[in-house]
Amino acid sequence: MQLSFNKTSGRRRRAPATLGELRLGEQGVLDRLDLPEGDARRLMELGFLPGNTVFAACCAPGGDPRVFRVDGSEVALRADTASRIALRTDSAAK
């Protein structure tokens, strides 16, 4: 009888570069919003400011939109919007 196990390769997962890459339960520090001015302004009013920590909270059954927690609020964002919000990737973000 042969048993097989799912072994990890020892490689670490690279840090998410955008909000859309965060997995459920992960967090990241906002770096910048690459969005049209009106959209960026509205998200900044909701707490999406550079330097704030964002948590990936949950998602709809189909995976889109996803809910993120930031500054005491929960905000649902579509995948295309979340992919245009950059996270810090340096060691200072940890």
Secondary structure, 3 states (H helix, E strand, C coil): CCCCCCCCCCCCCCCCCEHHHCCCCCEEEEEEECCCHHHHHHHHHCCCCCCCEEEEEEECCCCCCEEEEECCEEEEECHHHHCCEEECCCHHHC
